[in-house]
Amino acid sequence: MQEISDFNLNRKVSGVIVMSEYPAGGVYILKIKVEYQKKIRIGALGKKDFTPGYYFYAGTAQRNLEARIKRHYSSDKKFHWHIDYFLAEVKLEKDFVFELPAEGECFLAQTLINNGGRTPVEGFGASDCSCGSHLIYFSLTEGREIMEQLSSEKDLEAEFYAAKG
């Protein structure tokens, strides 16, 4: 398990909060690595095949964001969401936090898709919105630095608010 202490710089870099303390609420991206072909049961979605690569999960916690992020890193939890089943079988490498309202998770998922990602499991994490999926796939090569690249080249928070008008 990777410790959340990777975020000890307490600074903001192009819309991504890099810190040891999280805001009360916001949206987040989890960077997850699958090293070899796996078949994983994802709750009611059933068994799904996962190709080696990086998977990015867009989520929201408008209250208790830090607790939600810590929950994702924990292996001691009752499975509630699609992501819980997935994280039990793969490696969660990093999280990216944005101070955005709940609809920001859909924006971030779409941003990843617009930058070459694809949705491997229809409906994953998106049962409460009109998105196809909040789980976005990139190959091991393409996904290694995609979020770091996007967050350094773009102000994703500003783009979200500009798109809202």
C-alpha positions as CSV (number, residue, x, y, z in Angstrom):
1,M,0.0,0.0,0.0
2,Q,1.4,3.4,-0.9
3,E,1.2,6.0,1.8
4,I,-0.7,9.2,1.1
5,S,2.4,11.1,2.5
6,D,3.5,11.5,-1.2
7,F,1.6,14.8,-0.9
8,N,3.8,16.6,1.6
9,L,4.6,19.7,-0.4
10,N,1.4,21.7,0.4
11,R,1.3,23.6,-2.9
12,K,-1.0,23.9,-5.9
13,V,0.3,22.9,-9.3
14,S,-1.9,23.8,-12.3
15,G,-5.1,23.0,-10.5
16,V,-3.9,19.9,-8.8
17,I,-3.6,20.1,-5.0
18,V,-0.3,18.5,-3.9
19,M,-0.6,18.5,-0.1
20,S,-0.5,16.6,3.1
21,E,-4.0,17.9,4.0
22,Y,-7.0,17.6,1.7
23,P,-9.8,20.1,1.3
24,A,-13.1,19.3,2.9
25,G,-14.6,18.3,-0.5
26,G,-13.8,18.0,-4.1
27,V,-13.2,15.5,-6.9
28,Y,-10.2,13.2,-7.5
29,I,-8.5,10.9,-9.9
30,L,-7.0,7.6,-8.7
31,K,-4.0,6.3,-10.7
32,I,-4.1,2.5,-10.7
33,K,-1.6,0.1,-12.3
34,V,-2.5,-3.4,-13.6
35,E,0.7,-5.2,-14.3
36,Y,-0.7,-8.3,-16.0
37,Q,-4.0,-9.6,-17.6
38,K,-6.6,-10.1,-14.9
39,K,-10.2,-11.1,-14.6
40,I,-11.9,-9.3,-11.7
41,R,-15.5,-9.5,-10.4
42,I,-16.7,-5.9,-10.2
43,G,-19.8,-6.3,-8.0
44,A,-23.1,-6.3,-10.0
45,L,-21.2,-5.6,-13.2
46,G,-19.8,-9.2,-13.0
47,K,-16.4,-10.5,-14.1
48,K,-14.4,-8.3,-16.4
49,D,-11.1,-8.6,-18.2
50,F,-8.4,-6.0,-17.5
51,T,-5.5,-5.6,-19.8
52,P,-2.1,-4.5,-18.4
53,G,-1.9,-0.7,-18.2
54,Y,-2.9,2.3,-16.2
55,Y,-6.5,2.9,-15.1
56,F,-7.7,6.2,-13.9
57,Y,-10.8,6.4,-11.8
58,A,-12.7,9.7,-11.4
59,G,-14.6,10.1,-8.2
60,T,-16.1,12.7,-5.9
61,A,-16.4,13.3,-2.2
62,Q,-18.0,16.7,-1.5
63,R,-17.7,16.0,2.2
64,N,-14.9,14.1,4.0
65,L,-12.6,14.0,1.0
66,E,-9.6,12.9,3.0
67,A,-11.5,10.0,4.5
68,R,-12.6,8.9,1.1
69,I,-9.1,9.0,-0.3
70,K,-7.7,7.1,2.7
71,R,-10.5,4.5,2.3
72,H,-9.4,3.8,-1.3
73,Y,-5.8,3.1,0.0
74,S,-7.1,0.7,2.7
75,S,-7.6,-3.0,2.2
76,D,-9.7,-3.3,5.4
77,K,-13.2,-2.2,4.1
78,K,-16.6,-3.5,3.2
79,F,-17.1,-3.3,-0.6
80,H,-19.6,-0.7,-1.6
81,W,-18.6,0.8,-4.9
82,H,-17.3,-0.7,-8.2
83,I,-13.9,0.8,-7.4
84,D,-13.7,-1.2,-4.1
85,Y,-13.7,-4.5,-6.0
86,F,-11.1,-3.3,-8.5
87,L,-8.7,-1.9,-5.9
88,A,-8.7,-5.2,-4.0
89,E,-6.9,-6.8,-6.9
90,V,-4.7,-4.0,-8.3
91,K,-2.1,-1.4,-7.3
92,L,-3.3,2.1,-6.4
93,E,-0.3,4.3,-7.1
94,K,-1.4,7.9,-6.6
95,D,-4.3,10.3,-6.2
96,F,-4.9,13.7,-7.7
97,V,-7.3,16.1,-6.0
98,F,-9.2,19.0,-7.5
99,E,-11.4,21.6,-5.7
100,L,-14.4,21.1,-8.0
101,P,-18.1,20.4,-7.5
102,A,-19.4,16.9,-8.0
103,E,-19.9,17.2,-11.7
104,G,-16.1,17.8,-12.0
105,E,-15.7,14.0,-11.9
106,C,-17.5,13.7,-15.2
107,F,-15.4,16.5,-16.6
108,L,-12.1,14.8,-15.5
109,A,-13.2,11.5,-16.9
110,Q,-14.1,13.1,-20.3
111,T,-10.8,15.0,-20.3
112,L,-8.9,11.7,-20.0
113,I,-11.0,10.2,-22.8
114,N,-10.3,13.3,-25.0
115,N,-6.6,12.8,-24.4
116,G,-6.5,9.2,-25.7
117,G,-8.1,7.2,-22.9
118,R,-10.8,4.6,-23.4
119,T,-13.5,3.1,-21.2
120,P,-12.9,-0.6,-20.6
121,V,-16.0,-1.2,-18.5
122,E,-19.3,0.4,-19.3
123,G,-21.1,1.8,-16.3
124,F,-18.1,1.6,-13.9
125,G,-18.5,4.2,-11.3
126,A,-21.0,6.1,-13.3
127,S,-24.4,4.8,-12.1
128,D,-25.4,8.2,-10.9
129,C,-24.7,10.2,-14.1
130,S,-25.0,10.0,-17.8
131,C,-21.3,9.2,-18.4
132,G,-20.5,5.8,-19.9
133,S,-17.8,5.1,-17.3
134,H,-15.5,6.8,-14.8
135,L,-12.8,4.2,-15.3
136,I,-10.4,5.3,-18.1
137,Y,-7.7,3.0,-19.5
138,F,-4.3,3.9,-21.0
139,S,-1.5,1.4,-22.0
140,L,1.5,1.1,-19.6
141,T,3.5,3.5,-21.8
142,E,0.8,6.1,-22.5
143,G,-0.6,6.1,-18.9
144,R,2.7,6.4,-17.0
145,E,2.6,10.2,-17.0
146,I,-0.7,11.3,-18.5
147,M,-2.2,12.9,-15.4
148,E,1.1,14.5,-14.4
149,Q,1.3,15.8,-18.0
150,L,-2.2,17.1,-18.1
151,S,-2.0,18.8,-14.7
152,S,1.3,20.5,-15.6
153,E,0.1,21.7,-19.1
154,K,-3.5,22.7,-18.2
155,D,-5.4,24.4,-15.5
156,L,-8.1,21.8,-15.3
157,E,-10.1,23.6,-12.7
158,A,-10.2,26.8,-14.9
159,E,-11.1,24.7,-17.9
160,F,-14.0,23.1,-16.0
161,Y,-15.4,26.5,-14.9
162,A,-14.9,28.0,-18.5
163,A,-16.8,25.0,-19.9
164,K,-19.7,25.6,-17.5
165,G,-19.9,29.2,-18.7
